[in-house]
Amino acid sequence: MQPMTGAPIFARIAGTGSYLPERIVTNDDLAKTIDTSDEWIAARTGIRQRHVAAEGECTSDLALEAAKRALDAAGMSADEIELIIVGTTTPDVIFPSTATIVQSKLGVAGCPAFDVNAACSGFIYALTVADKFIRSGSVRNALVIGAETLTRMLDWTDRTTAVLFGDGAGAVVLKADSETGILSTHMHADGSKGDLLHNPVGVSKGFLPGEDRAGVVVKMAGNEVFKHAVKALDSVVEEALEANGIDRSEIDWLIPHQANLRIIEATAKRLHMPMDHVVVTVDKHGNTSSGSVPLALDEAVRSGRVARGQLLLLEAFGGGFTWGSALLRY
Ligand code: ACO
């Protein structure tokens, strides 16, 4: 990575891609084994179905498919990529990182590759890091992925969490450009709220004697998370607008973290954004954590809704707590 001279200074999205595992589990499917219903889940969350990775299908496999599609869309080959970052909280293994596994599956070597763990904000964090690398002139392009197999750490008998999550991946290829691309990114965290949404299984903390599957599942104080998410997303959206001196009316598309339709609607309301300018995919795949924002972005691009030159506001909130935004011209 040699610094470029006279380099363009913006990171622009050159291509997007996404991937969802084949198997679909509907709300009605879940209602056969736990005390819930399609009506309850849809009314409280907007979710209708989620995709579940097949046995042996790992986060890196989902990430790889999304990455290939993003590279295709960008008209680039993997050996041109100078940096790979994967946002994930469900890596294939503790190490090597999922990013290095993806790199190897892409059949390339040499460029730096690493993971970012910021739970549901993982993609926004990863995008931020890649943007800084490109703006500083350290690399000319980057493959940024958000990929998760959240269903691997669900207690399928716990109706308060099992209905919310799904597996999936999304990716973008960023390229240095003299034209405006990413205008700003903002990241935040509040570690004091970690216990409200967490998976307590340990490595350095150690495994408890006799710890079984019950110890490795997602635990969440749903109500509390909801309130914090709405508040944090409100402020991060204001922050992005203020930092760029942009009026909310100038935003063409809000591309929010897909966790819960009610959280999305609350942010849209704050922005005075009609829902037909908000990309909603949560109904199709539930909360895919880091995968959610790039999945929604790719869907909006491929369906022709998002067009070149439009102004997009991406935002996310997740465990940690972590939250953040990216304002960009597509
Ligand atoms: N089916 C039927 N009933 C249920 C279910 C279910 N799947 N889950 C909970 N209930 C019951 C509860 O037991 C409770 O019953 P009770 O009144 O007899 O005690 C009742 O429904 C209401 O429960 P609440 O938890 O108050 O329901 P709420 O309206 O808060 O919705 C939800 C719960 C959907 C989890 C909501 O709090 C939420 O979306 N929170 C945000 C969590 C989230 O999205 N986390 C993801 C990670 S962070 C992020 O990405 C933003």
Residues whose N, C-alpha, C, O or C-beta is under 5 A from the ligand:
A	BS01	ACO	D35 T36 S37 W40 R44 T45 C120 R159 T160 V163 G222 N223 V225 F226 A229 A259 N260 F317 G318 G319
